Amino acid sequence: MSPARISKYPPIQGIGYDLHMVMAPSQPPVPPSPVNPVPIPVYGWIATIGNPAAGFAITGKWSWYRVTTEGIGNILAGHDWGMGQPHVPIPPVTATPSIAIRTLSSSTKYWLPSTPNQDPQDGSTRGKAGSVAISFPAYCIPTQNCQDISGVGFVAPTSICFQLMSTREVGFTWGDVLNGVINMACDAAAAIISSKLGTPSGSAGAALRGALAGAATNAFVTHVVGLLPPDAQGAAKILVAGAFAIGLGQPPRDIAAAVTGPAISLGAGPAGEKAQAGVDGERPRAPERAGHEGIPVFE
């Protein structure tokens, strides 16, 4: 076991390198070069991670300390910066409809947990207690970002986020790494399946409508399900996501895409924790209580 910092809420900033398709028409930098009439299947983008709005209001997972020496919250594993993180293609491409779509549907998630350190979720909506997200002693950590190749989505740990300075240390093991990898792999599988089922991305208009519908579904479902008891939220999210997609009049393939992510997520958490326990054995779990301090590395 090695020491790691607890990632503190709110996060400060992040930067990432993503792979995304560039939709036509795209503009080379020097007129009078013509716009590119066909999509570029895979291209390098810079993700600037600094807009906290969606993470605060829709996708956030953090815990406020009830009694603290630092006066700041803890980020939980799975916290997502959410939509609205500006994405820009690396030149020579300077303009494409994909800029708006990528920014609207962006995602940057904390995937490395200290598994037994469970904090109550005080994020965008109340939820089941979750493991704290860790940071390196330099107050930064790799995070997973949205990606796609030819419109087929996935995620990969190609970004780095920076947190507030903290003196809080917890144990971090190879089992925790495996837990995080399993959850990230499940996110990638959900993204791949959803992108194959969802609205084809060959048309900029269709892709933008699909991104807007996806953002609306995610916001609505998250807040409706957040009204339920934490133990019921996982299964309810599948049902509510499907019902809301039907209510929006989406075709069957988009309805299936809406329920895919919640369905995979329902099993990802328990699978990751079992894998972690298989590597590390049973580690003592920090009790969920007011003023909880986590498990110190050194007694």
N, C-alpha and C positions, 0 to 999 in steps of 0.2 A: 504494500500500500504506500502511496506517495501523497504528499499534501497538495491540495489545489485550493484556489480561492473560490468562494461563492460569487457567481456573477451577480452584480448588484443592479437593482432597478431604480431609475430608468437607465437603459443603455445610452451611450453617447453618440456613436457614429460607427459606420462600417464601410467597407469597400470590397467589391467582388469582380471576378472575371467570369462571365457567363458565355455559354454557347447557345445561340438562338438563330432560327431562320430569319432571313430578311425578306419581307414581302415586297412584291412589285407594286408600284414603280419605286425604284430606289435611285438616288441621285449621286453620281460621282461628283467630286468636289470642284472640277474646273469646267465651267461652260466654255464652249457650247457642246460638251460631251452629252450624248442623249441619255435619258434616264434608262435604267436597266428594266427591260420589259418582262423579265421572268424572275421568280423567287430565287434567292440564294439559299440552298438547303441548310447550310451551317456556317455561322459567322461569329467572330468574337465581339463581345459587348462588355462595356464597363457598367457595373451596377453601383450606384451611389446610394448608400443606405443611411438615411438620416431623417426620414419623415416618420414621426412617432404616431401620427393620427390613427391609422388603422390598427396598429398594435395596441394602442390605448383603448380604442372604442370597440374593436371587433375581434381581433385574433390573439390578444395578449394573455399570457399566463405568468403571473408574478404573485408574490406574497409580501404583504406589509408586515413588518415586525411589530408585535404589540409592545414588547419591551426591547430596547436596542441601545447599543452604545454608538451607533452610526447614523441613525435617523433615516435610513434609506431601505428600500425593499430588496427582496431576493428575486432574481429571475428563475423561473422554473423551466426544466427541460421541456421542449416543445413550444416555447414562446416564439411567436412569429411576428416580425416587423410588419408583415402584411402588405397589402396593395399600396400603391402610391410612391414606391421607391424609384426615382428616375433612372432609366436605362438609356444609354447612348451607344450607338455602334462605333467601333473603332474605325477611323478613316482608312480607306478612301470613301466608304459610304457615309453620307452626311444626312440623308433624309429618307424616310420610309414610313409607311403606315404602322410598321411594327413597333415604332418608338412608343406610340400611344398605347398599343395593346400590351406590350411588355411592362410598361409602367403601371397600367391598370391591374394587371394580373400578377404582379411581382410577389415574391415570397422569400424571406430570409429567416431561417429557423435555427434555434439552439438545440443541438442534438446530443451533446455530451452530458450525462447526468452523474451526480453522486447518489447512487440508487437508494441507499437506506435513509437518506436525509429528506424526509417528506415534509413539505410545508403546505398549509392550506392555500387553495387558489383564490386569490383576491383580484383576479385580472379583469378583463373585459366583462366576463360573467363569472359567477361563482361556479366552482366545479370541484371534482374530487381532488384530494390532496395529491401532489405530485413531487417528484424528485427535483432538488435544486439543480440548476445548470452550473457547471464549473467554468472557471477561467484559469489561464496560466498566471503565474505570479506577476507577470508583466501587464496584467489586466486586459488581456485580449484572448480571443479564442476563435478557432475555425468554426464557421457556421455553414449550413447547407443552403444552396440557392437554387432557384428554378432554372431549368435548362430545357432546350428542345433541339432536335435534329429533324429537319423536314417536317416540322410541326408535331412530332411525337415527343411528348414531354417526359421529363425525369428530373431528379435532383442530384446534386453533388456538392461536396464540401469545398467550394471554390471561393469563399468569401471569408473575411475576418472582421469581427466586431470588437469594439472597445468599450470597456465598462468603467464605472467610477472606481476609484481606489478603495480597497477594503482590507481589513485585517482578519476577516473571517476565513478560517481554513477548515476543510473537510477532507476525509479520506477519498482517494480516487484510485481505482484498480483496473486491471485488464478486463475484469468482468464488466465494469462500467463502460469501458470502450466497446465491448461486444454488445451490450445492451443498446448503446447509442447507434451502432452500426445496423443492428436489426431493425430498429425503428426507422432509421433513414432508408434502409432498403425497402421497407414497407411503404414509405412515402413515395419512393421512386416507382414501385410497382403500381400504386394507386394512380400516380400521374400518367404512367404509360397507358394503363387501361382506360383512364378517363379521356385522354387525348385521342385514343383510337376510337372510342365510342362517341365522343362529343362532336360538335359541329365542325365540319371540315374547315381547315384554315387556309384554303386556296384563295378565298375571297376576303379582302380586307373588311368589307362590310359585315360579312358573316362572322368573321373572327372577332370583330369589335362587339357585335351583338352578343356573341357567345361569352366574351369576357365580362360584359356588363351583367348578363344573366347569372353568370357564375358568382360574381361579386355580390349581387343582390341576394342570391340563394344562401351564400355563406353567411352574410350578415344576419339575415332573417333567422336562419336555422340556429345559429350560435346563440342568439338572444332568447329565442323561444325555448330552446332546450335548457338554457341556463336557469329557467324558472323551476325546473324539475329537481328532485333529490339527486345528488351526485351519482349514486349507484345506478340510476335509471337513465342517465344521459346518453350513454354510449349507444344502446339499442334505439332509443327515441330519436337520436340524430339521423339514423338511417331512414326511419319512417317519415320524419318531418321533411328531410331533404327531398325524398321522392315525391311527397305530397305537394311541396311547394313548386317543384319543377313541373308537375302536372298542372298546377294552378296557373303557371306562367304560359301554359300551352306549348311546352317544348315537346319535340318528337321523342319517340321511345328511346333512341340511342342517347339523347341528352339526359333523359330521366335516369337511364342506367348509369351514365357517367356521374350524375349528382349523388347517387347512393354508394358508388364504388369506394370513394375515399373514406367515409365514415365506417363502412363495413370492414375495410382492411385495418383501419386504426383501432377498431374494437378489439382485435386480437393481437395487435402489435405490442401493446404495453405488457400484458401478461407474458407473452413469448419472450420479450427482452429481459424481463425480470427473472424468469426461470433460467434463461441462459446465463445471466449474471451469477445467479446462485450456484449454478453448476460449476462455474469457474472458481468462484471465491468461497463457496460454502455460505452458510447463513451468517450474515453480518448483523450486528445489533442495529435495530431500527430506532431512529430518533422519534420520541413520542410526539404526536400532534397535540400541541397545547399552546395556550397563550404564553407568549414570551419564550417560545422554544428557541434553543440556541444551536441546534445541530449537534453532530457528534464530533468532538475535537479529535484531531489526529494524535495528539499526545496528551495523555491524562496528567 
